[in-house]
Amino acid sequence: MGRLDAKVAIVTGAARGIGAAEATCFVAEGAQVVVADVLDDEAAAVAGRLGDDAVATHLDVTDPASWTAAVATAVEHFGHLDTLVNNAGIVRVGPVESMTVEDFRAVLEVNLFGTFLGIQAVVPALRDAGGGSIVNTSSTAGFLGYSGLGAYVASKFGVRGLTKVAAQELGRAGIRVNSIHPGGTDTPMVHSDTFQLDPETAFAGQPIARIGRPEEIAALAVFLASDESSYSTGAEFIADGGALSGPS
């Protein structure tokens, strides 16, 4: 308790899955959180459950004006902003040879362009606060290629690279920028028809032979938002059950 006392964060994609777990863990550790998502009713439900330390706002991460409004919401409700968790993401499945331009572009717009816009939008507020932390959600797909996930992999490699550039540029302003790389995690995305996998068996070959829990990813975000990680920037933090450690 109290690891994020006096911190104010925007968490994107916070209506469900990892984002909702991050918002919940942040409030439990003393932060005030803007629960940001395009899923307005679900975001409002998360914020309502978290009480006075959370407020929901509509955020389309591909829209600069929507980002401006989200930052204003944080400052107006809680007085300042010092943390951003860029968590919103989508996936489209299909081989590179036949994936539509529209699907490929949509994934990059949300996952990569949305992360870029988020960084750009929060920097003035973080400077005003004297510094802060930006946590970008990449993936194990930011390290390896996965057949059928060309757009997703490209976007997550991009997030990994963008994180390092932003860390270089913003470090002297006291703004740290790191990336989280989840493996398979028990979220609505994994359970959708898109993947058609059995979570009980799909991860059995990993050293930790199970699917990850959203709270386990959220714990990394708490660490990176806290002062405990004050000497970490431009770094990659992996939570994948050992999937990247070698072939199973």
C-alpha positions in Angstrom: 0.0 0.0 0.0 1.1 3.6 -0.7 3.7 2.9 -3.3 2.0 5.4 -5.6 0.8 8.0 -3.1 0.3 11.4 -4.7 0.7 10.0 -8.2 -1.9 10.8 -10.9 -2.1 8.5 -13.9 -3.9 8.1 -17.2 -4.4 4.4 -18.1 -5.6 3.7 -21.6 -7.6 0.7 -22.6 -8.6 0.6 -18.9 -12.2 -0.7 -19.3 -11.2 -4.3 -19.1 -8.3 -6.7 -19.2 -4.8 -5.5 -18.3 -5.8 -1.9 -18.3 -8.6 -2.4 -15.7 -6.2 -4.4 -13.6 -3.6 -1.6 -13.8 -6.2 1.0 -12.8 -7.3 -1.1 -9.9 -3.7 -1.8 -8.7 -2.8 1.9 -9.0 -5.7 3.1 -6.9 -4.9 0.3 -4.3 -1.3 1.8 -4.1 -2.5 5.3 -3.5 -2.7 6.8 -7.0 -5.6 8.7 -8.6 -6.4 7.4 -12.0 -8.1 8.5 -15.2 -9.8 5.3 -16.6 -9.6 6.0 -20.3 -11.2 4.0 -23.1 -13.6 4.0 -26.0 -15.8 1.6 -24.1 -17.6 4.3 -22.2 -20.0 2.2 -20.1 -17.3 -0.4 -19.1 -14.8 2.4 -18.2 -17.5 4.1 -16.1 -18.1 0.8 -14.3 -14.4 0.4 -13.5 -14.1 4.0 -12.2 -17.3 3.7 -10.2 -16.0 0.6 -8.5 -12.7 2.4 -7.6 -14.5 5.4 -6.1 -13.4 9.0 -5.7 -9.8 8.2 -6.8 -10.8 7.3 -10.3 -12.7 9.1 -13.1 -13.7 7.7 -16.5 -13.1 9.5 -19.7 -13.7 8.7 -23.4 -10.4 8.4 -25.2 -9.8 7.4 -28.8 -6.1 7.0 -28.8 -5.9 7.7 -32.5 -7.3 11.2 -32.1 -5.1 14.0 -30.9 -8.0 16.1 -29.7 -9.2 13.2 -27.6 -5.8 13.0 -25.9 -5.9 16.7 -25.2 -9.2 16.2 -23.4 -8.0 13.3 -21.4 -5.0 15.2 -20.1 -7.2 18.1 -19.2 -9.5 15.7 -17.3 -6.6 14.5 -15.3 -5.3 17.9 -14.4 -8.8 19.4 -13.7 -9.9 16.4 -11.5 -6.7 15.6 -9.7 -4.5 18.8 -9.9 -1.6 17.4 -12.0 -0.4 14.5 -14.1 2.8 12.5 -13.7 2.1 9.0 -15.1 0.8 7.6 -18.4 0.2 3.9 -19.0 -0.2 3.4 -22.8 -2.1 0.1 -22.7 -4.8 0.3 -25.4 -4.3 -2.2 -28.2 -6.1 -4.2 -30.8 -5.1 -7.2 -33.0 -6.1 -8.4 -36.5 -5.1 -11.9 -37.7 -4.1 -12.7 -41.3 -1.0 -13.5 -43.4 1.0 -10.6 -44.7 0.3 -11.8 -48.3 -3.5 -11.3 -47.9 -4.1 -8.9 -45.0 -6.1 -5.9 -46.0 -4.5 -2.5 -45.9 -7.4 -1.4 -43.7 -6.6 -4.1 -41.1 -2.9 -3.5 -41.1 -3.4 0.3 -40.8 -5.9 0.0 -38.0 -3.6 -2.0 -35.8 -0.7 0.4 -36.3 -3.0 3.4 -35.7 -4.1 2.1 -32.3 -1.1 0.3 -31.0 1.8 2.4 -32.3 0.4 5.8 -33.5 -1.8 5.9 -30.3 1.3 5.4 -28.2 3.1 8.1 -30.0 0.1 10.5 -29.5 -0.1 9.6 -25.9 3.6 10.4 -25.2 3.3 13.7 -27.1 0.1 14.7 -25.3 1.3 14.1 -21.7 4.8 15.5 -21.9 3.9 19.2 -21.1 1.9 18.1 -18.1 4.7 15.8 -16.9 7.2 18.6 -17.3 4.9 20.9 -15.2 4.8 18.2 -12.6 8.6 18.1 -12.4 8.9 14.7 -14.2 7.1 11.4 -14.2 6.8 8.0 -15.8 5.5 6.7 -19.1 4.8 3.0 -19.4 4.3 1.6 -22.9 2.7 -1.8 -23.4 4.5 -3.8 -26.1 4.4 -7.6 -26.1 6.6 -10.7 -26.5 5.6 -9.9 -30.1 8.0 -6.9 -29.8 10.8 -9.5 -29.8 9.6 -12.3 -32.0 7.6 -12.8 -35.2 4.4 -14.7 -34.9 2.8 -16.2 -38.1 -0.5 -14.5 -38.9 0.2 -11.4 -36.7 2.2 -9.3 -39.0 0.5 -6.0 -38.2 0.5 -6.7 -34.4 4.2 -7.7 -34.4 5.1 -4.6 -36.4 3.2 -2.4 -34.0 4.8 -3.9 -30.9 8.3 -3.8 -32.3 7.5 -0.2 -33.1 6.4 0.5 -29.5 9.6 -1.0 -28.2 11.7 1.3 -30.4 9.7 4.4 -29.8 10.1 3.8 -26.1 13.9 3.9 -26.4 13.8 7.1 -28.4 11.4 8.8 -26.0 13.6 7.7 -23.0 16.6 9.3 -24.7 14.8 12.6 -25.4 12.9 13.0 -22.2 15.3 11.7 -19.5 16.8 15.1 -18.7 13.3 16.4 -18.0 12.9 13.8 -15.3 10.5 11.7 -17.5 11.3 8.0 -17.6 9.9 5.8 -20.4 9.9 2.0 -20.3 8.1 -0.8 -22.0 6.2 -3.8 -20.7 6.2 -7.0 -22.7 3.4 -9.4 -21.6 3.2 -12.9 -22.9 -0.1 -14.7 -23.1 -2.4 -13.1 -20.5 -5.9 -14.0 -19.4 -7.9 -11.1 -21.1 -10.9 -10.8 -23.3 -8.5 -10.6 -26.3 -7.1 -14.1 -25.7 -10.6 -15.5 -25.2 -12.0 -14.0 -28.5 -12.6 -15.9 -31.7 -9.6 -14.2 -33.1 -7.1 -16.6 -31.5 -9.2 -19.7 -31.1 -6.8 -21.2 -28.5 -7.3 -23.2 -25.3 -5.7 -21.2 -22.5 -5.5 -24.4 -20.4 -3.1 -26.0 -22.9 -1.6 -23.3 -25.1 1.0 -22.3 -22.5 1.8 -25.7 -21.1 5.3 -25.7 -22.8 6.5 -22.6 -21.0 8.7 -22.8 -17.9 5.8 -21.3 -15.9 3.2 -23.6 -17.5 0.1 -21.4 -17.4 -1.5 -18.3 -18.9 -0.6 -15.0 -17.1 -3.0 -13.0 -15.0 -3.7 -9.3 -15.7 -2.7 -8.5 -12.1 0.8 -9.8 -12.8 1.3 -7.4 -15.7 -0.2 -4.6 -13.6 2.4 -5.2 -10.9 5.1 -4.3 -13.4 3.3 -1.1 -14.3 3.0 -0.2 -10.6 6.8 -0.7 -10.2 7.6 1.4 -13.2 5.2 4.2 -12.1 6.7 4.2 -8.6 9.8 5.9 -7.4 11.2 2.4 -6.8 12.2 2.4 -10.5 13.8 5.8 -10.4 16.9 4.6 -12.3 15.1 2.7 -15.0 14.4 4.2 -18.4 14.5 3.0 -21.9 14.2 -0.6 -20.6 12.2 -3.6 -21.4 10.3 -5.5 -18.7 9.1 -9.0 -19.6 6.3 -11.0 -18.0 5.8 -14.1 -20.2 6.1 -17.2 -18.0 9.6 -17.7 -19.5 8.3 -18.0 -23.1 11.2 -16.0 -24.5 13.9 -17.8 -22.5 14.2 -20.5 -25.2 12.4 -23.2 -27.1 10.1 -25.4 -25.2 
